[in-house]
Amino acid sequence: MTTFADRQSFLNTSKWIEEVRTERESDVIVVLVGNKTDLVDKRQVSIEEGDGKARESGIMFIETSAKVGFNIKPLFRKIAAALRGMETQSSTKQEDMVDVNLKPSTNTSQTEQQGGGCAG
């Protein structure tokens, strides 16, 4: 998730998005977030610019204000919806599988051998 509070941060988003995609390939959800929309008089990036950058980069875009709670829940709903889509895509990848050994350990602790443990 990239947030931008000023113009320079916004201008750097293409570089950041590229770095994230290089590092994580398609195993990432990228959302461009314009924050502090409650500071209308201090706006440095228009909605159209943010939306255009997101479309150009193939990512999601949303504007928020944490201070007044604007679009915070919809932001996380978008991310959750995207995660559900990723989960079904990656659920069959072998490298994502983890072996779990559920066999009891042959080493019993000193406390278990003496019949101790938690007193209730």
OpenMM code with the backbone's topology and positions (N, CA, C; nanometers):
from openmm import Vec3, app, unit

residues = "MET THR THR PHE ALA ASP ARG GLN SER PHE LEU ASN THR SER LYS TRP ILE GLU GLU VAL ARG THR GLU ARG GLU SER ASP VAL ILE VAL VAL LEU VAL GLY ASN LYS THR ASP LEU VAL ASP LYS ARG GLN VAL SER ILE GLU GLU GLY ASP GLY LYS ALA ARG GLU SER GLY ILE MET PHE ILE GLU THR SER ALA LYS VAL GLY PHE ASN ILE LYS PRO LEU PHE ARG LYS ILE ALA ALA ALA LEU ARG GLY MET GLU THR GLN SER SER THR LYS GLN GLU ASP MET VAL ASP VAL ASN LEU LYS PRO SER THR ASN THR SER GLN THR GLU GLN GLN GLY GLY GLY CYS ALA GLY".split()
positions = [
    Vec3(0.0855, -0.1152, 0.0000),
    Vec3(0.0000, 0.0000, 0.0000),
    Vec3(0.0909, 0.1225, 0.0000),
    Vec3(0.0664, 0.2129, -0.0891),
    Vec3(0.1435, 0.3356, -0.0973),
    Vec3(0.0519, 0.4517, -0.0643),
    Vec3(0.0940, 0.5348, 0.0287),
    Vec3(0.0171, 0.6550, 0.0580),
    Vec3(0.1018, 0.7739, 0.0170),
    Vec3(0.0359, 0.8793, -0.0232),
    Vec3(0.1125, 0.9981, -0.0570),
    Vec3(0.0529, 1.1197, 0.0103),
    Vec3(0.1394, 1.1935, 0.0792),
    Vec3(0.0958, 1.3138, 0.1479),
    Vec3(0.1390, 1.4373, 0.0709),
    Vec3(0.2323, 1.4210, -0.0197),
    Vec3(0.2774, 1.5364, -0.0962),
    Vec3(0.3065, 1.4977, -0.2401),
    Vec3(0.3286, 1.5947, -0.3196),
    Vec3(0.3503, 1.5752, -0.4633),
    Vec3(0.4710, 1.4869, -0.4929),
    Vec3(0.5811, 1.5082, -0.4212),
    Vec3(0.7024, 1.4303, -0.4474),
    Vec3(0.6807, 1.2821, -0.4186),
    Vec3(0.6091, 1.2504, -0.3119),
    Vec3(0.5781, 1.1103, -0.2824),
    Vec3(0.4979, 1.0486, -0.3959),
    Vec3(0.4024, 1.1243, -0.4458),
    Vec3(0.3200, 1.0765, -0.5572),
    Vec3(0.4052, 1.0501, -0.6804),
    Vec3(0.4983, 1.1389, -0.7087),
    Vec3(0.5833, 1.1219, -0.8268),
    Vec3(0.6739, 0.9999, -0.8163),
    Vec3(0.7035, 0.9564, -0.6953),
    Vec3(0.7889, 0.8391, -0.6742),
    Vec3(0.7132, 0.7073, -0.6782),
    Vec3(0.5811, 0.7106, -0.6912),
    Vec3(0.5042, 0.5865, -0.6829),
    Vec3(0.5387, 0.4851, -0.7919),
    Vec3(0.5658, 0.5315, -0.9122),
    Vec3(0.6000, 0.4367, -1.0203),
    Vec3(0.7232, 0.3554, -0.9841),
    Vec3(0.8220, 0.4202, -0.9274),
    Vec3(0.9454, 0.3524, -0.8858),
    Vec3(0.9153, 0.2514, -0.7756),
    Vec3(0.8358, 0.2909, -0.6774),
    Vec3(0.8025, 0.2014, -0.5667),
    Vec3(0.7230, 0.0813, -0.6149),
    Vec3(0.6271, 0.1060, -0.7019),
    Vec3(0.5453, -0.0036, -0.7540),
    Vec3(0.6321, -0.1034, -0.8294),
    Vec3(0.7236, -0.0529, -0.9095),
    Vec3(0.8142, -0.1399, -0.9849),
    Vec3(0.9024, -0.2217, -0.8908),
    Vec3(0.9524, -0.1584, -0.7858),
    Vec3(1.0367, -0.2296, -0.6892),
    Vec3(0.9591, -0.3411, -0.6191),
    Vec3(0.8357, -0.3124, -0.5798),
    Vec3(0.7531, -0.4127, -0.5127),
    Vec3(0.7249, -0.5288, -0.6069),
    Vec3(0.6913, -0.4983, -0.7291),
    Vec3(0.6623, -0.6056, -0.8258),
    Vec3(0.7865, -0.6871, -0.8581),
    Vec3(0.9015, -0.6242, -0.8626),
    Vec3(1.0260, -0.6967, -0.8861),
    Vec3(1.0531, -0.7923, -0.7711),
    Vec3(1.0315, -0.7450, -0.6508),
    Vec3(1.0569, -0.8254, -0.5317),
    Vec3(0.9553, -0.9375, -0.5146),
    Vec3(0.8266, -0.9077, -0.5321),
    Vec3(0.7206, -1.0027, -0.5008),
    Vec3(0.6516, -1.0626, -0.6224),
    Vec3(0.6862, -1.0181, -0.7427),
    Vec3(0.6248, -1.0641, -0.8670),
    Vec3(0.4734, -1.0452, -0.8596),
    Vec3(0.3950, -1.1504, -0.8829),
    Vec3(0.2499, -1.1345, -0.8818),
    Vec3(0.1902, -1.1664, -0.7451),
    Vec3(0.2745, -1.1991, -0.6491),
    Vec3(0.2294, -1.2368, -0.5156),
    Vec3(0.2161, -1.1135, -0.4257),
    Vec3(0.1453, -1.0127, -0.4769),
    Vec3(0.1331, -0.8890, -0.4012),
    Vec3(0.0080, -0.8138, -0.4455),
    Vec3(-0.0509, -0.7441, -0.3523),
    Vec3(-0.1629, -0.6553, -0.3824),
    Vec3(-0.1101, -0.5136, -0.3648),
    Vec3(-0.1196, -0.4346, -0.4693),
    Vec3(-0.0710, -0.2968, -0.4622),
    Vec3(-0.1916, -0.2038, -0.4690),
    Vec3(-0.1989, -0.1161, -0.3708),
    Vec3(-0.3067, -0.0180, -0.3649),
    Vec3(-0.2435, 0.1196, -0.3490),
    Vec3(-0.2803, 0.2094, -0.4358),
    Vec3(-0.2363, 0.3480, -0.4257),
    Vec3(-0.3398, 0.4219, -0.3422),
    Vec3(-0.2968, 0.4765, -0.2287),
    Vec3(-0.3891, 0.5404, -0.1355),
    Vec3(-0.3553, 0.6880, -0.1230),
    Vec3(-0.4514, 0.7707, -0.1596),
    Vec3(-0.4392, 0.9139, -0.1360),
    Vec3(-0.4959, 0.9421, 0.0009),
    Vec3(-0.4139, 0.9874, 0.0936),
    Vec3(-0.4550, 1.0056, 0.2315),
    Vec3(-0.4762, 1.1536, 0.2631),
    Vec3(-0.5355, 1.1780, 0.3763),
    Vec3(-0.5591, 1.3129, 0.4276),
    Vec3(-0.6525, 1.3938, 0.3386),
    Vec3(-0.7562, 1.3296, 0.2874),
    Vec3(-0.8503, 1.4015, 0.2018),
    Vec3(-0.9287, 1.5067, 0.2784),
    Vec3(-0.9209, 1.5039, 0.4105),
    Vec3(-0.9874, 1.6058, 0.4909),
    Vec3(-0.9174, 1.7415, 0.4800),
    Vec3(-0.7919, 1.7423, 0.4345),
    Vec3(-0.7164, 1.8669, 0.4190),
    Vec3(-0.7334, 1.9207, 0.2771),
    Vec3(-0.8549, 1.9553, 0.2431),
    Vec3(-0.8920, 1.9954, 0.1076),
    Vec3(-0.8065, 2.1119, 0.0572),
    Vec3(-0.7827, 2.2101, 0.1411),
    Vec3(-0.7077, 2.3289, 0.0995),
    Vec3(-0.5585, 2.3022, 0.0789),
    Vec3(-0.5099, 2.1863, 0.1237),
    Vec3(-0.3676, 2.1529, 0.1086),
    Vec3(-0.3441, 2.0432, 0.0044),
    Vec3(-0.4461, 2.0098, -0.0718),
    Vec3(-0.4358, 1.9037, -0.1723),
    Vec3(-0.3254, 1.9356, -0.2723),
    Vec3(-0.2420, 1.8339, -0.3008),
    Vec3(-0.1339, 1.8492, -0.3979),
    Vec3(-0.1492, 1.7559, -0.5173),
    Vec3(-0.2344, 1.6549, -0.5045),
    Vec3(-0.2556, 1.5576, -0.6116),
    Vec3(-0.4066, 1.5430, -0.6317),
    Vec3(-0.4519, 1.5593, -0.7554),
    Vec3(-0.5948, 1.5497, -0.7822),
    Vec3(-0.6396, 1.4034, -0.7855),
    Vec3(-0.7699, 1.3836, -0.7690),
    Vec3(-0.8279, 1.2497, -0.7785),
    Vec3(-0.7994, 1.1911, -0.9165),
    Vec3(-0.8117, 1.2746, -1.0179),
    Vec3(-0.7868, 1.2296, -1.1549),
    Vec3(-0.6427, 1.1822, -1.1740),
    Vec3(-0.5475, 1.2541, -1.1148),
    Vec3(-0.4066, 1.2126, -1.1252),
    Vec3(-0.3833, 1.0789, -1.0555),
    Vec3(-0.4391, 1.0646, -0.9359),
    Vec3(-0.4241, 0.9394, -0.8611),
    Vec3(-0.4866, 0.8223, -0.9344),
    Vec3(-0.6073, 0.8440, -0.9837),
    Vec3(-0.6766, 0.7393, -1.0580),
    Vec3(-0.6013, 0.7040, -1.1861),
    Vec3(-0.5514, 0.8059, -1.2550),
    Vec3(-0.4758, 0.7828, -1.3787),
    Vec3(-0.3488, 0.7034, -1.3543),
    Vec3(-0.2770, 0.7374, -1.2469),
    Vec3(-0.1536, 0.6656, -1.2119),
    Vec3(-0.1855, 0.5195, -1.1796),
    Vec3(-0.2943, 0.4975, -1.1084),
    Vec3(-0.3326, 0.3604, -1.0729),
    Vec3(-0.3683, 0.2796, -1.1970),
    Vec3(-0.4450, 0.3391, -1.2869),
    Vec3(-0.4823, 0.2692, -1.4106),
    Vec3(-0.3587, 0.2378, -1.4945),
    Vec3(-0.2704, 0.3344, -1.5058),
    Vec3(-0.1462, 0.3172, -1.5819),
    Vec3(-0.0610, 0.2039, -1.5252),
    Vec3(-0.0629, 0.1892, -1.3932),
    Vec3(0.0187, 0.0878, -1.3263),
    Vec3(-0.0551, -0.0429, -1.3037),
    Vec3(-0.1850, -0.0450, -1.3332),
    Vec3(-0.2629, -0.1664, -1.3132),
    Vec3(-0.2844, -0.2011, -1.1675),
    Vec3(-0.3077, -0.0999, -1.0852),
    Vec3(-0.3285, -0.1221, -0.9423),
    Vec3(-0.4584, -0.0557, -0.8982),
    Vec3(-0.4978, -0.0817, -0.7749),
    Vec3(-0.6182, -0.0201, -0.7196),
    Vec3(-0.5847, 0.1194, -0.6668),
    Vec3(-0.6874, 0.2033, -0.6609),
    Vec3(-0.6722, 0.3395, -0.6089),
    Vec3(-0.7909, 0.3741, -0.5219),
    Vec3(-0.7635, 0.4421, -0.4124),
    Vec3(-0.8693, 0.4920, -0.3251),
    Vec3(-0.8145, 0.6108, -0.2476),
    Vec3(-0.9015, 0.7046, -0.2181),
    Vec3(-0.8639, 0.8179, -0.1339),
    Vec3(-0.9267, 0.7988, 0.0030),
    Vec3(-0.8524, 0.8362, 0.1076),
    Vec3(-0.8984, 0.8161, 0.2437),
    Vec3(-0.8678, 0.9377, 0.3310),
    Vec3(-0.9272, 0.9362, 0.4466),
    Vec3(-0.8896, 1.0267, 0.5545),
    Vec3(-0.9003, 0.9467, 0.6830),
    Vec3(-0.7877, 0.9138, 0.7413),
    Vec3(-0.7886, 0.8400, 0.8673),
    Vec3(-0.8467, 0.9271, 0.9781),
    Vec3(-0.8231, 1.0554, 0.9704),
    Vec3(-0.8700, 1.1476, 1.0744),
    Vec3(-1.0222, 1.1463, 1.0873),
    Vec3(-1.0929, 1.1504, 0.9750),
    Vec3(-1.2389, 1.1530, 0.9801),
    Vec3(-1.3010, 1.0174, 0.9468),
    Vec3(-1.2174, 0.9176, 0.9191),
    Vec3(-1.2655, 0.7828, 0.8916),
    Vec3(-1.3244, 0.7635, 0.7528),
    Vec3(-1.2891, 0.8486, 0.6599),
    Vec3(-1.3429, 0.8399, 0.5244),
    Vec3(-1.2729, 0.7311, 0.4441),
    Vec3(-1.3505, 0.6365, 0.3924),
    Vec3(-1.3046, 0.5290, 0.3029),
    Vec3(-1.2065, 0.4313, 0.3670),
    Vec3(-1.1968, 0.4273, 0.4980),
    Vec3(-1.1046, 0.3336, 0.5633),
    Vec3(-1.1576, 0.1903, 0.5500),
    Vec3(-1.2832, 0.1678, 0.5850),
    Vec3(-1.3405, 0.0334, 0.5724),
    Vec3(-1.3433, -0.0127, 0.4269),
    Vec3(-1.3856, 0.0731, 0.3320),
    Vec3(-1.3816, 0.0291, 0.1916),
    Vec3(-1.2404, -0.0066, 0.1443),
    Vec3(-1.1388, 0.0620, 0.1940),
    Vec3(-1.0005, 0.0289, 0.1586),
    Vec3(-0.9689, -0.1147, 0.1989),
    Vec3(-0.9987, -0.1492, 0.3220),
    Vec3(-0.9673, -0.2838, 0.3688),
    Vec3(-1.0579, -0.3890, 0.3057),
    Vec3(-1.1787, -0.3517, 0.2696),
    Vec3(-1.2656, -0.4449, 0.1969),
    Vec3(-1.2083, -0.4755, 0.0591),
    Vec3(-1.1563, -0.3730, -0.0084),
    Vec3(-1.0929, -0.3946, -0.1396),
    Vec3(-0.9757, -0.4908, -0.1273),
    Vec3(-0.8947, -0.4694, -0.0245),
    Vec3(-0.7778, -0.5555, -0.0036),
    Vec3(-0.8225, -0.6982, 0.0278),
    Vec3(-0.9235, -0.7121, 0.1133),
    Vec3(-0.9733, -0.8457, 0.1481),
    Vec3(-1.0284, -0.9176, 0.0256),
    Vec3(-1.1008, -0.8453, -0.0584),
    Vec3(-1.1553, -0.9056, -0.1798),
    Vec3(-1.0430, -0.9503, -0.2720),
    Vec3(-0.9396, -0.8696, -0.2837),
    Vec3(-0.8251, -0.9063, -0.3676),
    Vec3(-0.7506, -1.0256, -0.3089),
    Vec3(-0.7412, -1.0327, -0.1778),
    Vec3(-0.6756, -1.1468, -0.1127),
    Vec3(-0.7503, -1.2763, -0.1396),
    Vec3(-0.8831, -1.2706, -0.1361),
    Vec3(-0.9612, -1.3912, -0.1654),
    Vec3(-0.9298, -1.4418, -0.3058),
    Vec3(-0.9155, -1.3517, -0.3998),
    Vec3(-0.8807, -1.3904, -0.5358),
    Vec3(-0.7425, -1.4513, -0.5439),
    Vec3(-0.6472, -1.3950, -0.4698),
    Vec3(-0.5110, -1.4480, -0.4694),
    Vec3(-0.5059, -1.5848, -0.4044),
    Vec3(-0.5861, -1.6049, -0.3008),
    Vec3(-0.5864, -1.7308, -0.2277),
    Vec3(-0.6259, -1.8472, -0.3183),
    Vec3(-0.7256, -1.8277, -0.4018),
    Vec3(-0.7687, -1.9355, -0.4898),
    Vec3(-0.6663, -1.9613, -0.5993),
    Vec3(-0.5950, -1.8582, -0.6414),
    Vec3(-0.4929, -1.8749, -0.7445),
    Vec3(-0.3720, -1.9500, -0.6907),
    Vec3(-0.3317, -1.9211, -0.5670),
    Vec3(-0.2083, -1.9784, -0.5155),
    Vec3(-0.2299, -2.1055, -0.4347),
    Vec3(-0.3528, -2.1466, -0.4115),
    Vec3(-0.3768, -2.2614, -0.3253),
    Vec3(-0.3236, -2.3917, -0.3841),
    Vec3(-0.2982, -2.3960, -0.5136),
    Vec3(-0.2494, -2.5186, -0.5749),
    Vec3(-0.0990, -2.5167, -0.5985),
    Vec3(-0.0321, -2.4088, -0.5632),
    Vec3(0.1130, -2.4016, -0.5836),
    Vec3(0.1842, -2.4911, -0.4823),
    Vec3(0.2703, -2.5769, -0.5303),
    Vec3(0.3428, -2.6694, -0.4433),
    Vec3(0.4352, -2.5949, -0.3474),
    Vec3(0.4994, -2.4877, -0.3930),
    Vec3(0.5942, -2.4174, -0.3068),
    Vec3(0.5265, -2.3484, -0.1895),
    Vec3(0.3952, -2.3317, -0.1954),
    Vec3(0.3221, -2.2708, -0.0849),
    Vec3(0.2827, -2.3731, 0.0214),
    Vec3(0.2999, -2.5000, -0.0087),
    Vec3(0.2622, -2.6047, 0.0846),
    Vec3(0.3675, -2.6179, 0.1941),
    Vec3(0.3228, -2.6458, 0.3151),
    Vec3(0.4118, -2.6615, 0.4291),
    Vec3(0.3822, -2.7958, 0.4934),
    Vec3(0.4878, -2.8746, 0.5203),
    Vec3(0.4706, -3.0010, 0.5893),
    Vec3(0.4622, -2.9757, 0.7392),
    Vec3(0.3665, -3.0388, 0.8020),
    Vec3(0.3513, -3.0261, 0.9462),
    Vec3(0.3595, -3.1648, 1.0052),
    Vec3(0.4494, -3.1841, 1.0997),
    Vec3(0.4668, -3.3133, 1.1650),
    Vec3(0.3807, -3.3167, 1.2904),
    Vec3(0.2781, -3.4023, 1.2899),
    Vec3(0.1866, -3.4112, 1.4036),
    Vec3(0.2150, -3.5314, 1.4919),
    Vec3(0.3249, -3.6022, 1.4661),
    Vec3(0.3601, -3.7179, 1.5473),
    Vec3(0.4078, -3.6703, 1.6848),
    Vec3(0.3676, -3.7423, 1.7896),
    Vec3(0.4126, -3.7014, 1.9237),
    Vec3(0.5635, -3.7188, 1.9364),
    Vec3(0.6226, -3.6321, 2.0104),
    Vec3(0.7665, -3.6345, 2.0314),
    Vec3(0.8034, -3.7532, 2.1186),
    Vec3(0.9191, -3.8152, 2.0919),
    Vec3(0.9658, -3.9271, 2.1735),
    Vec3(1.0375, -3.8770, 2.2970),
    Vec3(1.0723, -3.7504, 2.2999),
    Vec3(1.1385, -3.6921, 2.4163),
    Vec3(1.0332, -3.6357, 2.5108),
    Vec3(1.0193, -3.6966, 2.6263),
    Vec3(0.9262, -3.6422, 2.7240),
    Vec3(1.0041, -3.5590, 2.8232),
    Vec3(0.9437, -3.4526, 2.8643),
    Vec3(1.0136, -3.3615, 2.9543),
    Vec3(1.0233, -3.4214, 3.0931),
    Vec3(1.1126, -3.3702, 3.1730),
    Vec3(1.1344, -3.4118, 3.3096),
    Vec3(1.0041, -3.3983, 3.3892),
    Vec3(0.9298, -3.2923, 3.3677),
    Vec3(0.8060, -3.2681, 3.4409),
    Vec3(0.7029, -3.3748, 3.4097),
    Vec3(0.6899, -3.4129, 3.2813),
    Vec3(0.5936, -3.5148, 3.2440),
    Vec3(0.6309, -3.6510, 3.3035),
    Vec3(0.7621, -3.6835, 3.3100),
    Vec3(0.8058, -3.8110, 3.3619),
    Vec3(0.7768, -3.8213, 3.5114),
    Vec3(0.7830, -3.7094, 3.5819),
    Vec3(0.7615, -3.7105, 3.7263),
    Vec3(0.6139, -3.6947, 3.7612),
    Vec3(0.5291, -3.6827, 3.6619),
    Vec3(0.3874, -3.6689, 3.6869),
    Vec3(0.3476, -3.5275, 3.7247),
    Vec3(0.4352, -3.4339, 3.7029),
    Vec3(0.4058, -3.2940, 3.7364),
    Vec3(0.3298, -3.2262, 3.6268),
    Vec3(0.3297, -3.1009, 3.6269),
    Vec3(0.2615, -3.0218, 3.5258),
    Vec3(0.1919, -2.9051, 3.5920),
    Vec3(0.0944, -2.8521, 3.5242),
    Vec3(0.0198, -2.7378, 3.5763),
    Vec3(-0.0752, -2.7851, 3.6846),
    Vec3(-0.0778, -2.7169, 3.7939),
    Vec3(-0.1741, -2.7485, 3.9004),
    Vec3(-0.2934, -2.6590, 3.8808),
    Vec3(-0.4101, -2.7138, 3.8852),
    Vec3(-0.5255, -2.6330, 3.8526),
    Vec3(-0.6010, -2.5970, 3.9676),
] * unit.nanometer
topology = app.Topology()
chain = topology.addChain("A")
for resn in residues:
    res = topology.addResidue(resn, chain)
    for name in ("N", "CA", "C"):
        topology.addAtom(name, app.Element.getBySymbol(name[0]), res)
